[in-house]
């Protein structure tokens, strides 16, 4: 009898130890692979540039300090290489090609499109046989979006032998009190003719590839004394 009880006791102890060992194995987390320096940097940047969300649940633009504009859009441009843009309006669709030779402007434009800035903006200055300018709105949310991004500016980038001509796409800027010629990345305009006086003043970063007849139609709408259309012409923009 004693030997039987000893055997039974040994069996109980064996399975108890085995169960404890199994649980110990289950509770031990698998070692995580070491992140590379680049991966750690990506995580840090993603956290720093996380877009804020309003109390109403609207996603704004990431805040981009002016001294971070070039590194931010250099990095963004590498991850988002698109050069084709489609702008839909009630008059039809305009398609554009963005120049790779103006990489910061291209990346900024793609960034604003992909992050919904242009949703709800309009063609806000139209002049027949001159320009169709777009990217602004009298909706306060547009100003909120610009402010959330820090109202960053872009330094001029003039391409040699690229002049304002029918169908070129350029960035707007303030003409007064702007000796460094900082450009407004949010507003852009399509030229309806050659405009020599704008050469060397506004960065040309793309061209219309189809739909200039749509731009012509927009330029003919009735406007107020500030060239703003009486009836808004809304934009629906995407990259492809």
ROBAVEX-690884 format. One record per residue (C-alpha): residue in one letter; x, y negated, z negated. Coordinates in steps of 0.1 Angstrom, whole numbers, padded with zeros to 4 digits, always signed. Example, Ala and Ser with C-alpha at 12.3 -4.5 7.8 and 13.67 -1.06 7.14 Angstrom:
# ROBAVEX-690884
a+0123+0045-0078
s+0137+0011-0071
//
This chain:
# ROBAVEX-690884
x+0000+0000+0000
x+0028-0024-0009
x+0044-0019+0025
x+0011-0026+0043
x+0005-0058+0023
x+0041-0069+0031
x+0035-0062+0068
x+0003-0082+0067
x+0019-0111+0049
x+0047-0111+0075
x+0022-0112+0104
x+0003-0141+0088
x+0036-0161+0082
x+0047-0154+0118
x+0015-0167+0134
x+0014-0197+0110
x+0049-0207+0121
x+0041-0201+0157
x+0010-0223+0155
x+0030-0250+0138
x+0057-0249+0164
x+0031-0251+0192
x+0014-0281+0176
x+0048-0297+0172
x+0054-0292+0209
x+0020-0307+0218
x+0026-0337+0196
x+0060-0345+0210
x+0056-0371+0238
x+0073-0365+0271
x+0104-0387+0275
x+0096-0416+0299
x+0120-0423+0328
x+0142-0453+0322
x+0130-0484+0342
x+0155-0500+0366
x+0165-0536+0362
x+0143-0545+0392
x+0113-0527+0378
x+0116-0545+0344
x+0119-0578+0363
x+0088-0570+0383
x+0068-0563+0351
x+0080-0595+0335
x+0072-0616+0365
x+0038-0600+0369
x+0030-0609+0333
x+0043-0645+0337
x+0024-0651+0369
x-0008-0634+0358
x-0037-0656+0371
x-0059-0672+0344
x-0096-0664+0343
x-0122-0691+0334
x-0149-0687+0308
x-0173-0680+0336
x-0151-0651+0349
x-0136-0669+0379
x-0100-0660+0387
x-0078-0690+0393
x-0044-0693+0409
x-0012-0684+0391
x+0007-0714+0376
x+0038-0720+0398
x+0063-0745+0383
x+0077-0768+0409
x+0113-0755+0403
x+0100-0719+0409
x+0083-0725+0442
x+0111-0712+0464
x+0119-0681+0444
x+0082-0673+0439
x+0073-0675+0476
x+0105-0659+0487
x+0096-0629+0466
x+0059-0631+0476
x+0068-0633+0513
x+0088-0601+0512
x+0059-0582+0498
x+0033-0599+0520
x+0048-0602+0555
x+0015-0610+0574
x+0017-0636+0601
x-0019-0635+0615
x-0047-0655+0601
x-0084-0656+0610
x-0106-0686+0602
x-0143-0681+0605
x-0167-0710+0607
x-0203-0715+0617
x-0190-0726+0651
x-0170-0695+0657
x-0136-0680+0648
x-0101-0695+0651
x-0071-0672+0651
x-0036-0684+0642
x-0001-0671+0642
x+0022-0682+0613
x+0059-0689+0621
x+0084-0666+0604
x+0109-0694+0608
x+0091-0714+0581
x+0090-0686+0555
x+0080-0706+0524
x+0051-0722+0543
x+0040-0688+0557
x+0041-0671+0523
x+0023-0700+0506
x-0005-0700+0532
x-0009-0662+0529
x-0009-0664+0491
x-0037-0690+0491
x-0058-0671+0515
x-0054-0637+0497
x-0061-0653+0464
x-0093-0669+0475
x-0083-0705+0474
x-0100-0713+0507
x-0133-0698+0498
x-0157-0727+0496
x-0133-0752+0512
x-0143-0771+0543
x-0130-0790+0573
x-0128-0824+0555
x-0113-0846+0582
x-0121-0843+0619
x-0111-0868+0646
x-0119-0860+0682
x-0088-0857+0705
x-0066-0859+0674
x-0069-0833+0646
x-0092-0810+0626
x-0079-0810+0590
x-0092-0784+0565
x-0086-0769+0530
x-0102-0794+0507
x-0137-0797+0492
x-0158-0820+0470
x-0166-0790+0448
x-0148-0795+0414
x-0137-0758+0414
x-0114-0766+0443
x-0096-0792+0422
x-0095-0767+0393
x-0079-0741+0416
x-0052-0766+0427
x-0046-0776+0391
x-0042-0740+0379
x-0014-0735+0405
x+0003-0767+0391
x-0005-0787+0423
x+0029-0775+0436
x+0044-0791+0467
x+0065-0778+0495
x+0097-0795+0508
x+0096-0804+0545
x+0109-0778+0570
x+0111-0792+0605
x+0119-0767+0632
x+0141-0779+0661
x+0123-0782+0694
x+0089-0775+0678
x+0067-0805+0684
x+0031-0813+0676
x+0010-0801+0706
x-0024-0788+0714
x-0031-0760+0689
x-0002-0764+0665
x-0009-0759+0628
x+0007-0782+0603
x+0008-0791+0566
x-0006-0823+0554
x+0012-0848+0531
x+0008-0881+0514
x+0022-0909+0535
x+0025-0935+0507
x+0049-0933+0477
x+0063-0900+0490
x+0100-0907+0500
x+0109-0871+0497
x+0081-0862+0521
x+0067-0835+0498
x+0040-0815+0517
x+0006-0805+0504
x+0003-0767+0508
x-0034-0766+0504
x-0044-0789+0533
x-0036-0780+0569
x-0045-0794+0603
x-0049-0783+0638
x-0037-0807+0665
x-0060-0814+0694
x-0033-0831+0715
x+0004-0839+0715
x+0010-0864+0686
x+0046-0876+0688
x+0042-0899+0658
x+0037-0868+0636
x+0069-0851+0647
x+0095-0852+0619
x+0067-0862+0595
x+0047-0830+0591
x+0059-0794+0590
x+0045-0773+0618
x+0042-0737+0605
x+0020-0720+0630
x-0002-0722+0661
x-0037-0713+0672
x-0037-0682+0694
x-0074-0682+0702
x-0105-0703+0694
x-0094-0738+0703
x-0129-0743+0717
x-0141-0738+0681
x-0118-0765+0669
x-0130-0788+0696
x-0166-0782+0685
x-0158-0790+0649
x-0141-0822+0660
x-0173-0834+0676
x-0195-0832+0645
x-0209-0864+0629
x-0187-0878+0602
x-0188-0905+0576
x-0165-0935+0576
x-0137-0913+0561
x-0139-0888+0590
x-0155-0862+0566
x-0183-0843+0583
x-0218-0852+0572
x-0228-0815+0572
x-0200-0794+0557
x-0182-0769+0579
x-0171-0741+0555
x-0141-0719+0560
x-0139-0681+0556
x-0102-0672+0559
x-0084-0639+0560
x-0051-0623+0571
x-0048-0594+0594
//
